[in-house]
Amino acid sequence: MLHEQQPDLQTLRQEIEKLCTYVGETSEITLDDVQEVTHTSRLQSIFALSDALGTRQIGPAFIVVERLLNQGEPPLVILSMMVRHVRLLWSVKQLEQQRHDASHMAKTLGLPLAVCRQLVTQSRYFSLEHLRQLYAAALEADLTFKTSNKPPRAILEELILHVCGRGTKLVSPQGH
């Protein structure tokens, strides 16, 4: 049990240090300060979740979802970010198969070029068919959220397993 508590205490310490760095020499920490630092942490976690999903890293994806839920992020918001990332990967994969370059993809999808390039790299971990199946699984997860009593954490974890799972043939990052 102690090993489970240790990372939480370490995380708490890191968050307090981050907050102290944020406020600087001020002797008072306000609620606004805490909310600003927490908001930044949530944004970083959302990006970390996208990275973990895009590179099919199950462990980091589970950890980030756990962190987001513990920070009070609504499960449906987490799900919508996961669905969005799968949709973007699928779109990039389709555009890439049509021989469009990253610059054209960025314009078409309304994304910064650097983000689009990262999505192109990540899309190489998936086949087009797998991405189609993942999008269907994501929509099914959304329906499950809205129509069942299944715990939200279980639904999110199941989707992570679909995205990152090794049950589907892993496409090498160099291949298509």
N, C-alpha and C positions, 0 to 999 in steps of 0.2 A: 504494500500500500504506500509506503514511503516513497518508492520510486515514481509513483504516479503523482504525488504531491510536489516533488522536487521541481519538475519543469514549470508548474504553475507558480511556485515561489520565484523561480528564476525569471519567468515572464513578468511577474509583478514588479520585481526589482528593475528589470530593464525598462518597463513602462514608467516607473517613478523617475528613473534617471533621465529618460527622454523628456518627461515633463519638467524636471528641474533644468535641463539644458534649454528647453523651450522658453521658460520664463526668465532665465538668466539670473541676475542679481536681485530680482524682486523678492521681497520677503513673503509675499502673499500669492497663493495660487488660487485663481478664481475658477468657477464652473465653466466659464467661456474657454479658459486655457485648457481644461481637461477635455472639453468637447472638441476643440480644435485638434489636439494631439490624437484623440481617439478617432476622429474623422480621417486624419491622415493615415493612421494605422489600418483602418478598414479599407481605404483605397489601395494601400500597399498589399493587403491581404487578397483583395479581389484580383489584382494583377498577378499575384503569386499563384492564385488558384487557376487563372487562365494559362499561366506558364506550365503548371503541373499537368493540367489536362492536355494541353497541346503537345507535351512531350511524353505523355502516358506514364506519369510517375504517380503510382497509387498512394504510396506513403505520404509524400508531401501534400497531395490533394486532400487526403483524409485529415491531416494535421491542420491545413488551412481552413477547411470547412468547420472543424471543431473550434478553431480560434474565432472564426466569424460568428458562429452560434453563441459562443461564450461572451462575445462582445455585444450581443443583443441584435445582431443583424437578422432581420426577418428571413425565415427559410425560403419564402417565395422570391425574395430579392436574390438570394444566392442561386436558386434554381434559374431565375431569369438570366443571370449572368452566365451560368453554365450553358443554357440553351443558346444564348447569343454567341458564345464562343464556338460552339459546335456549328452553328449556322454560318458564321464567318469562315471557319475552316472549310466547310462544304463549298461555299461560294468561291473562295480562293482556289480550291482544287478544280472546280469547274472552269474558272477563268484560265487557270494554268493549262488545262487540257486543251483549251481553245487557243493556246499559244500567246496569250496576252502577257505583257511584262508587268512587273510590280508597280510601275508608275501608272499604267492604265488601270490596274486593279484598284489602286489607292483612290483614283478619281471616281471610278465606278462605285466603289463601296463607301466613299466619303470618309476615308481613313487617312491618317498621316502615313507617309511613305515608309517610315521606319517600322510602324506597326504592321503594315502590309507585308513588308519583307519578313518580319518575324512569323506572321501567319503562313507565308509561303514555306518557310523552313519547317514549321510545325505540321503543315498539311502533308508533308512527305512521310510522316509516321502513320498515315491512314490511307486506305484505298477509298475511292469515290463511293463504292458500295457500302463500305463500313461507315462512312460519314452519313450516308442516307439512312442507314439503320440506326445510327446514334441519334439522328434528328427525330426519327420516329419514336425511339425510346425516351427521348427528352419530352416529347409531346405527351407520351403515355405517363411519364412521371408528373407532369403538370396536371393531367386529368386525375391521377391518383391523389394528388394534394387536395384537389377540390371535391372529390367524391368519396373519399374513404377516411377511416380513422387511423390509418397507418401512421406511425410516428414520422414527422418530417425528416429527422436525422436519418432514418432508415431509407427513406426515399432518395435522399441526396447521396447516401453511400452506395445505394444500388446503381444509381446513374454513374457515379465515379467508377464503379466496377465495369459497367458497360463501356465507358470511354477508355479507361486505362487497362482494362482486363487483358489478360494474356490468352483468353479463350479464342479471341479473334486473331488471325495471323497478323503479327506485327510487321508492318512495312518498314524497311530500313529508311533512314533519313535521306539516303542518296537516291533511292528508287522512287517510283511513282505508283 
